[in-house]
Amino acid sequence: MSKSESAKPSPRDVMPNVARLVDEARKRYGAQHVRQCITRGMAGVPGWFYAFENGMVQGTPWTADEVTMDALRLSVAMGGRYAMVMRPPSRGGGNGSA
């Protein structure tokens, strides 16, 4: 088996719709904010970044915001194939810090 055949696919390859939503968030919020959200979500901090598509889940679910979690649960229950939630930048500084 060649190295390329055994290479694990990237999340961007497995989650193309989520990747598109992340790219849109970069345009809207800026790369620094999106990077901060993804880094915190991937580190296990709830309320920053959570996504699923094609059986892959990335980030950490929201725990304090039941409205967001209910929307995600409804998406899954209704047969949604993908979803992505990301904390918007704070209104004060625009850098996404809490």
N, C-alpha and C positions, 0 to 999 in steps of 0.2 A: 504494500500500500504506500503510495507516495505521500509526502508531507502535506500537499494540498488536499488530498483525499481525507486525511485524518485530522485536518485542522477543524477546530470547533468554529461554527459560524458565528459571526458577530451579532450582537443584539439588533443592530441596524438592518442586517440581512433577514433575520427572523421576524422582526417587528417593523416592517416598512411603513405602515400607517402611523405608528407611534413615532417613528423617526421623522415623518413629515410634520406631525404636530409639534415635535421638539424643535424642528427647524423654524416653524412658524413662530414659536415662542421666542426663539433667539432674535428674530426680526422685531418682534413686538417689545420684548423686555430687555434685550441685550444679552450677549454671550456670557458675560460675567455672572449675571443673575441666574441664568439657566444652569451654568456650570455649578454654582453654589447649591441650587435646588437639587440637582442630580447627585452631587457629592453627598449632601446631607441625607437624602432619601436612601441612597445606596449604603450609607453608614448605619442605617437603622433608626434614623430620627424621623418620627411620624410628622406628617403635615407639610412636607416639602416636595416630594416627588413620588408618584406611584403610577405604574403603567402595566398593562397586560395585552398580549396579542399572541395568537398561535401557540398557546400553551406555555408561553414564557411570561414570567412576572419579574418586574424590576422595581426597586425602591421599597418604600415602607408605607403601608396603608395609613390613612388618617385615623386617629383615635378620638380626638376631642371634637371633631366636626362631624356630627351624625348626619347632617344634610348631605355632605359630600359622600360619605360612606353609603348612605341609602341610595344615592344616585348611581354609584358604582355597582352596588348589589342589584339594583333594578336593571342596569345595563346587561349584567351577566344573565339574570333571570329571563330577560327578553331576547336572549340569543345574541347579544352584542359580541362582535368579534374582537374589538379592541377598545381600549380607553386609556386616557392619560390625564392625570391631574397634576398641577404644579402650583405652588404658592405664587401668587402675583407679587410684584414688588410692593414694598410698603409705600404708603402715600407720602410719608415724610421725606425719606432720603432717596427712594427709587432704587435702592441697591438690594432689596430683598431681605435685609437683616431684620431680625425679630426684635 
